[in-house]
């Protein structure tokens, strides 16, 4: 937390007054660990963990399509081939392994797809003026409003609804964006999707922290800036 605060100080200092921060143009980017779809698939380096819910499909063989949850030992059970170790593997690694097992006496050139429907081994952190600060698992696509609800909502007595900061790693660098919860609730600003390892800080009203300096330096709400 201290390191993040120091980083925000540096960002705010370099940006100066509101309107001068170096913002990253375009829509919110997915972090380095996640594909744009938020599914942890294809070229993503996400590794499957216990309790993740996987959607397995074999092209042209409806009977083999199945949703399975990874057990505490990292294994899943599938028709024909039985138990398979999924924990610790990337999506492409598991797809290749399943294709190999199905081709061994069952199917010819099977095309297997794996989709992580619930990625419970991913976590987000909520800090600041929320009722229950802490680290929470992601169970499917989760937006900023949904994440704040997981933490019991904002603390109405001290929360600054215009000072919601979302931080993540993009392109090898730490980025942050500021959101006004009132505008998100009204639909004026898009309710952003969150990803594993995101940090959400709800600033306190009247605070004099590094987060406050960063919030005041941002030219546009909902746009990530390097820091």
PyMOL commands that set and color helices and strands:
alter all, ss='L'
color gray80, all
select helices_A, chain A and resi 2-15+62-64+91-103+144-150+181-186+210-217
alter helices_A, ss='H'
color red, helices_A
select strands_A, chain A and resi 53-58+66-69+75-78+82-85+112-118+123-128+134-137+142-143+159-170+173-179+193-194+199-204+225-226
alter strands_A, ss='S'
color yellow, strands_A
deselect
rebuild
show_as cartoon
